[in-house]
Amino acid sequence: MSRVGKAPITLGSNVQFSIEEGNIVKVKGPKGELSQAVHADISVKMEDGIVVLEKAAETKELRAMHGLYRALINNMVMGVTEGYTKTLELVGVGYRASAVGQRLTLALGFSHPIVVELPNEVKVSAETKKGENPMITLESHDKQLIGQIAAKLRSFRKPEPYKGKGVRFKGEIIRRKAGKSAGK
């Protein structure tokens, strides 16, 4: 049994937390504002800067949702106070990235560059140092959105197992395969 749902969420002094009609939780902080609808059988209570979630019954479905919504609300609180960062690394000869405003342009070995228009909630920067792989840094207060965008960028050219070329998360380890063996 998971104990994630039972853990209380501590709010900082600069976080505004509200529970609206329809079981919608809103969190506002210095980095931005987020909202999340919570299942009707999960009650959210706030007392003295501490948020506690309680479930109405002990069914398997509600036990799973209890931990899920607690994690989602905790991620919202962390996002509006500290924010989230994802870094992608472009490994391959001729792979380049450039960011102008909310537009990211990728050259990944195709006949044409890939242009991605990013939402305003995400800040993007592309950095290329001599002798190193190009890096793309994404910053946002919304963990779900930044993860979805990073996965979309990675899907344009997934790392292949033979040479390791492609778009990968920084620090990601790619399992390498041996190539063809020499003739007999």
NORLINQUI-V151329 format. One record per residue. PSI is psi as a letter, one per 40 degrees, with the letter a starting at -180 (none if undefined). D_CENTER is the distance of its C-alpha to the mean C-alpha in Angstrom with 1 decimal. Layout:
psi=PSI d_center=D_CENTER
psi=PSI d_center=D_CENTER
This chain:
psi=h d_center=26.0
psi=i d_center=22.7
psi=e d_center=23.1
psi=d d_center=19.6
psi=d d_center=20.8
psi=d d_center=23.8
psi=h d_center=22.2
psi=i d_center=22.5
psi=h d_center=19.9
psi=h d_center=21.4
psi=i d_center=20.9
psi=i d_center=21.6
psi=d d_center=24.6
psi=e d_center=22.6
psi=h d_center=20.6
psi=h d_center=22.2
psi=h d_center=21.6
psi=i d_center=23.4
psi=h d_center=24.1
psi=i d_center=25.5
psi=i d_center=27.7
psi=e d_center=26.3
psi=f d_center=24.1
psi=h d_center=21.4
psi=h d_center=19.6
psi=h d_center=18.9
psi=h d_center=17.5
psi=h d_center=18.4
psi=a d_center=18.1
psi=d d_center=18.7
psi=e d_center=15.3
psi=a d_center=15.4
psi=h d_center=15.9
psi=i d_center=14.1
psi=i d_center=16.0
psi=h d_center=15.8
psi=h d_center=18.8
psi=i d_center=20.0
psi=i d_center=22.4
psi=d d_center=26.0
psi=e d_center=27.0
psi=h d_center=24.5
psi=h d_center=25.9
psi=h d_center=24.0
psi=i d_center=26.4
psi=h d_center=26.1
psi=h d_center=28.9
psi=f d_center=29.3
psi=e d_center=25.7
psi=h d_center=24.6
psi=h d_center=22.8
psi=h d_center=24.0
psi=h d_center=23.3
psi=i d_center=26.2
psi=i d_center=26.8
psi=d d_center=30.1
psi=i d_center=31.1
psi=f d_center=30.5
psi=i d_center=29.5
psi=d d_center=27.1
psi=d d_center=24.9
psi=d d_center=24.9
psi=d d_center=24.2
psi=d d_center=21.0
psi=d d_center=19.9
psi=d d_center=21.0
psi=d d_center=18.4
psi=d d_center=15.7
psi=d d_center=16.3
psi=d d_center=16.9
psi=d d_center=13.4
psi=d d_center=11.9
psi=d d_center=14.3
psi=d d_center=13.7
psi=d d_center=10.0
psi=d d_center=11.4
psi=d d_center=14.1
psi=d d_center=12.2
psi=d d_center=10.1
psi=e d_center=13.4
psi=d d_center=15.2
psi=d d_center=13.4
psi=i d_center=10.1
psi=i d_center=7.1
psi=h d_center=7.7
psi=h d_center=7.0
psi=h d_center=10.5
psi=i d_center=12.1
psi=h d_center=15.8
psi=h d_center=18.4
psi=h d_center=21.1
psi=i d_center=24.3
psi=h d_center=27.5
psi=e d_center=27.2
psi=h d_center=23.4
psi=i d_center=22.6
psi=i d_center=20.0
psi=i d_center=20.9
psi=h d_center=19.2
psi=h d_center=21.5
psi=b d_center=20.1
psi=e d_center=17.4
psi=h d_center=18.8
psi=h d_center=17.6
psi=h d_center=20.4
psi=h d_center=20.1
psi=h d_center=23.2
psi=f d_center=22.5
psi=e d_center=26.1
psi=i d_center=26.6
psi=e d_center=29.6
psi=i d_center=27.6
psi=i d_center=24.6
psi=h d_center=21.4
psi=h d_center=20.5
psi=h d_center=17.2
psi=h d_center=17.3
psi=i d_center=14.0
psi=i d_center=13.8
psi=d d_center=15.1
psi=e d_center=12.2
psi=h d_center=10.6
psi=h d_center=12.8
psi=i d_center=13.4
psi=i d_center=16.0
psi=h d_center=17.7
psi=h d_center=20.0
psi=h d_center=22.8
psi=i d_center=25.1
psi=h d_center=28.3
psi=e d_center=28.3
psi=i d_center=24.6
psi=i d_center=21.9
psi=i d_center=20.2
psi=i d_center=16.7
psi=h d_center=14.0
psi=h d_center=12.0
psi=h d_center=9.2
psi=h d_center=9.2
psi=i d_center=8.4
psi=e d_center=9.1
psi=h d_center=7.0
psi=d d_center=3.9
psi=d d_center=4.7
psi=d d_center=5.9
psi=d d_center=4.0
psi=d d_center=2.8
psi=d d_center=6.3
psi=d d_center=7.8
psi=d d_center=7.2
psi=d d_center=8.7
psi=d d_center=11.3
psi=d d_center=12.3
psi=d d_center=12.8
psi=e d_center=14.8
psi=d d_center=17.3
psi=g d_center=18.8
psi=i d_center=17.6
psi=h d_center=19.2
psi=i d_center=22.6
psi=e d_center=24.4
psi=d d_center=27.6
psi=e d_center=26.9
psi=e d_center=23.1
psi=i d_center=22.7
psi=a d_center=19.6
psi=h d_center=16.1
psi=i d_center=14.3
psi=i d_center=11.6
psi=h d_center=13.6
psi=e d_center=15.4
psi=h d_center=15.0
psi=h d_center=18.5
psi=h d_center=20.0
psi=h d_center=23.0
psi=i d_center=25.9
psi=i d_center=28.8
psi=i d_center=32.4
psi=a d_center=33.8
psi=i d_center=37.2
psi=i d_center=40.0
psi=i d_center=43.1
psi=i d_center=46.1
psi=none d_center=48.8
